[in-house]
């Protein structure tokens, strides 16, 4: 008999408790299991692949197979000792809200498709603008991630700078338009470069020199602005370098660009959340003077993937760049928020729901304390490592990012850093990955999971140092053994020993 019953609403009651059991089992294991990447591609293909089934499969069997697949192939990125890339964990309240998001299955393109989505976007937009100290009236869009937020922000920027030169890109297109000069931090994130490519803005991209930590040098920016004099202008900076966490010199950057008639866009995938702390008045001074900002909530707010946010100070430019009114989507509530007016997607998950839940539970103080705690933990991690001979902290640890190099007495530092990283990953106490910084290999550590404790930091540091020492000792032993063999051969060749 066909196992698929389209009217079987009781199936939820049978399946969802099993999902809960599997979820709780996974979450309980995260804090205790080795933090290793699964190497199971062939096994996953064997379990989950093959030809598409010809007939339906019982739902219980499907779920059982999927859970097994997750056990084999899901990375431990939610572990409090996962320091790879810049991947946040998930707050329990955000996970619970995300489950409800799937249950409610809202598509809030226009208000009457989901009053809940439209209302929560209004509320959270205002909350976040206030939390980060951005200009009152800044518009927002909730996106799949920071890449989309960068695309959306730069779409508004393109519209605004061309409009200042008498060109309506929405009506006239890009052919024949005045050439836009784009100046960008030479280490700008790949998502910004992709956004510029998508928007046709990469052809006149000029990279601006930075200091060792990745901040645009004001004198280099001044030279770039002089060359761009009179042209439509967009300048892309960053709040939180991907390797070092460094933040642009925001006040002078914004002043220089605005004096030249340009638009300042800031890629702030994780660094924007530092504006919730007292760092807003120090490291991030001048943040509010930019024109657009892009960030991720799935990083430092610790909501589930995927969740990005775009902020645009010029609400009119934001709206004009995306204006659209399909006949089949009636804007019958002009005073209400229609997601269609602010985002790129015509269909979208209500990803604002977990954001609202996380912000409501944490409040301003809770967000600030979580961010500050991670910054303090990063300094603790760096201090523990720096006390060891041969370990170099290759950045100024100002946020949550640490760039580390491990020196070997006789071997190449890049190779030894990679070897220490490989050994760290294999041991499974924690996990992180290498990167390239100033043309040198580093181990990049990112502290951003809400559940990470000082004990997690200490254990990971101990593991790294243990493997650093072991690899040096093994090298010493190998050199000693080779020396004995060489000496023995020379003695034998000299005839001192009988064959």
LINJOPE-V94808 format. One record per residue. RES is the residue in one small letter. OMEGA is omega in whole degrees, 0 to 359 (none if undefined). D_FIRST is the distance of its C-alpha to the first C-alpha in whole Angstrom. Layout:
res: [RES,RES]
omega: [OMEGA,OMEGA]
d_first: [D_FIRST,D_FIRST]
//
This chain:
res: [x,x,x,x,x,x,x,x,x,x,x,x,x,x,x,x,x,x,x,x,x,x,x,x,x,x,x,x,x,x,x,x,x,x,x,x,x,x,x,x,x,x,x,x,x,x,x,x,x,x,x,x,x,x,x,x,x,x,x,x,x,x,x,x,x,x,x,x,x,x,x,x,x,x,x,x,x,x,x,x,x,x,x,x,x,x,x,x,x,x,x,x,x,x,x,x,x,x,x,x,x,x,x,x,x,x,x,x,x,x,x,x,x,x,x,x,x,x,x,x,x,x,x,x,x,x,x,x,x,x,x,x,x,x,x,x,x,x,x,x,x,x,x,x,x,x,x,x,x,x,x,x,x,x,x,x,x,x,x,x,x,x,x,x,x,x,x,x,x,x,x,x,x,x,x,x,x,x,x,x,x,x,x,x,x,x,x,x,x,x,x,x,x,x,x,x,x,x,x,x,x,x,x,x,x,x,x,x,x,x,x,x,x,x,x,x,x,x,x,x,x,x,x,x,x,x,x,x,x,x,x,x,x,x,x,x,x,x,x,x,x,x,x,x,x,x,x,x,x,x,x,x,x,x,x,x,x,x,x,x,x,x,x,x,x,x,x,x,x,x,x,x,x,x,x,x,x,x,x,x,x,x,x,x,x,x,x,x,x,x,x,x,x,x,x,x,x,x,x,x,x,x,x,x,x,x,x,x,x,x,x,x,x,x,x,x,x,x,x,x,x,x,x,x,x,x,x,x,x,x,x,x,x,x,x,x,x,x,x,x,x,x,x,x,x,x,x,x,x,x,x,x,x,x,x,x,x,x,x,x,x,x,x,x,x,x,x,x,x,x,x,x,x,x,x,x,x,x,x,x,x,x,x,x,x,x,x,x,x,x,x,x,x,x,x,x,x,x,x,x,x,x,x,x,x,x,x,x,x,x,x,x,x,x,x,x,x,x,x,x,x,x,x,x,x,x,x,x,x,x,x,x,x,x,x,x,x,x,x,x,x,x,x,x,x,x,x,x,x,x,x,x,x,x,x,x,x,x,x,x,x,x,x,x,x,x,x,x,x,x,x,x,x,x,x,x,x,x,x,x,x,x,x,x,x,x,x,x,x,x,x,x,x,x,x,x,x,x,x]
omega: [179,183,184,180,188,181,187,179,178,179,177,182,178,187,188,174,177,176,179,179,180,181,180,177,179,183,179,181,188,184,188,185,174,182,181,175,178,177,194,185,182,181,178,177,179,183,191,187,186,179,173,181,180,181,182,180,178,184,180,179,178,182,179,180,181,178,178,177,177,178,181,194,180,179,179,186,177,181,176,177,172,183,182,178,174,188,178,172,179,175,179,181,179,177,179,179,179,174,178,177,178,179,182,173,183,172,191,181,172,191,186,172,176,174,179,182,181,181,180,177,176,184,184,177,179,179,185,176,178,181,184,180,179,183,176,181,176,180,184,171,180,193,177,180,185,176,178,179,175,179,182,180,181,172,177,179,179,179,186,184,176,179,178,179,173,182,178,187,180,181,187,181,184,180,181,181,173,181,178,172,177,173,184,170,184,178,182,184,181,181,177,177,178,179,179,177,182,184,179,184,185,184,180,179,176,181,183,183,181,172,186,181,175,178,179,177,182,180,178,177,180,178,179,180,179,180,182,188,176,182,169,193,171,177,182,175,182,176,183,175,188,179,190,186,185,181,180,169,197,184,179,180,181,180,181,184,180,175,179,179,184,179,178,173,182,170,188,189,176,187,182,183,176,178,175,182,176,178,177,185,181,182,185,179,182,181,186,183,176,181,177,184,176,181,176,171,180,173,192,173,176,169,183,171,352,188,176,180,172,176,182,185,180,183,181,178,177,182,183,182,185,188,181,179,177,182,185,176,185,177,184,179,187,181,182,180,174,182,179,184,189,183,182,189,173,173,184,173,179,185,177,184,176,177,179,182,181,180,181,180,185,188,180,184,181,176,181,182,179,180,181,179,180,177,177,179,178,178,178,180,181,181,179,181,186,180,183,175,177,179,182,170,192,177,169,185,181,176,187,183,178,175,188,171,180,182,177,183,185,184,177,184,178,180,181,177,178,180,177,179,180,181,177,179,182,181,172,176,177,180,173,185,179,176,177,180,183,177,177,180,176,163,182,180,180,181,188,180,183,186,182,180,175,178,176,178,183,181,180,179,178,180,179,181,178,181,175,181,183,182,175,180,178,178,178,180,180,179,178,180,179,179,179,180,181,180,180,180,181,179,180,179,180,177,180,178,173,177,none]
d_first: [0,4,6,9,10,14,15,15,18,18,16,20,21,19,20,23,25,24,25,28,28,28,31,33,33,34,36,38,38,40,43,43,41,43,44,43,41,38,38,34,34,32,30,29,28,26,24,23,24,23,21,19,15,14,10,10,11,11,14,15,15,17,19,20,21,23,25,26,27,29,31,31,32,34,37,39,41,41,43,46,48,46,49,48,48,48,45,45,43,41,42,40,41,40,37,36,37,35,32,33,33,30,28,31,30,33,35,38,40,42,43,41,37,38,41,41,41,44,46,45,46,49,50,49,51,54,53,53,56,58,57,58,61,60,62,61,59,57,54,51,47,44,43,40,43,47,47,45,48,51,50,50,53,55,53,55,58,58,58,61,64,63,64,67,68,68,64,61,58,56,57,59,57,58,60,64,63,66,65,64,65,63,64,62,62,62,60,58,54,52,50,53,54,50,51,54,53,50,53,55,58,58,60,63,62,65,64,67,68,67,69,68,65,64,65,67,71,73,75,72,71,74,75,71,72,75,74,71,74,73,70,67,66,63,63,60,61,59,59,58,58,55,57,60,59,62,62,65,68,67,70,72,69,68,72,72,69,70,74,72,70,67,64,63,59,58,55,55,51,52,56,56,54,58,59,58,61,64,64,64,67,68,66,64,67,67,63,63,66,63,61,57,55,52,50,47,46,43,46,49,47,45,42,38,38,39,42,45,48,50,54,56,59,60,57,59,58,55,54,56,54,50,51,48,47,45,45,41,42,44,47,47,49,51,52,49,48,45,44,44,48,48,45,44,40,39,36,36,35,37,39,42,40,40,44,45,43,45,48,48,48,50,53,56,57,54,53,57,57,54,55,58,57,55,59,60,58,58,62,62,59,62,65,63,63,66,68,67,70,68,65,66,65,65,64,66,63,63,59,56,57,58,59,61,62,63,66,67,70,70,67,66,65,62,60,61,59,56,56,57,54,52,53,52,48,48,49,47,49,49,48,50,50,53,55,58,61,64,63,63,59,59,56,55,54,52,52,50,47,48,47,50,53,56,55,52,55,57,55,54,58,58,56,57,60,60,58,61,63,62,61,65,66,64,66,69,68,67,71,72,71,72,75,76,74,77,80,79,79,82,84,83,84,87,88,88,85,85,82]
//
